[in-house]
Amino acid sequence: MSDLRAAVDSYEKQILSDTMARCRFNQKIAAEALGLSYDQIRHALKKHGLN
């Protein structure tokens, strides 16, 4: 199970990183592009050390 969790976390981090770069590191625009709220993207970025 931890292998699946690690794979999902890795995929989520890559999606966040790519989207942030594409949106010129504007968190509000990246959140909208991913269908997340501003608070949700802030939490995800912090979780993955991308803040």
Wavefront OBJ file of the C-alpha trace (Angstrom):
o trace
v 0.000 0.000 0.000
v 2.796 2.457 0.758
v 4.138 1.976 -2.782
v 0.810 3.144 -4.175
v 0.745 6.090 -1.795
v 4.304 7.041 -2.780
v 3.431 6.815 -6.478
v 0.329 8.990 -6.034
v 2.304 11.559 -4.017
v 5.029 11.646 -6.658
v 2.473 12.123 -9.443
v 0.676 14.870 -7.496
v 3.969 16.689 -6.871
v 4.865 16.531 -10.568
v 1.454 17.868 -11.616
v 1.711 20.713 -9.093
v 5.251 21.575 -10.164
v 4.394 21.555 -13.885
v 1.222 23.603 -13.389
v 2.961 26.172 -11.201
v 5.676 26.637 -13.825
v 3.088 26.907 -16.626
v 1.166 29.521 -14.607
v 4.352 31.479 -13.861
v 4.138 30.487 -10.182
v 0.850 32.336 -9.678
v -0.940 30.201 -7.102
v -4.393 31.604 -7.819
v -4.183 30.872 -11.537
v -2.666 27.422 -10.912
v -5.472 26.592 -8.481
v -8.069 27.545 -11.082
v -6.274 25.479 -13.745
v -6.373 22.424 -11.470
v -9.924 22.966 -10.230
v -8.756 23.586 -6.670
v -9.474 26.342 -4.206
v -6.669 28.683 -3.228
v -6.487 27.037 0.212
v -6.310 23.557 -1.328
v -3.388 24.427 -3.587
v -1.549 26.151 -0.739
v -1.937 23.021 1.377
v -0.770 20.754 -1.473
v 2.254 22.952 -2.207
v 3.244 22.947 1.457
v 2.736 19.167 1.681
v 5.175 18.630 -1.197
v 7.662 21.329 -0.195
v 6.913 23.464 -3.248
v 5.936 26.654 -1.453
l 1 2 3 4 5 6 7 8 9 10 11 12 13 14 15 16 17 18 19 20 21 22 23 24 25 26 27 28 29 30 31 32 33 34 35 36 37 38 39 40 41 42 43 44 45 46 47 48 49 50 51
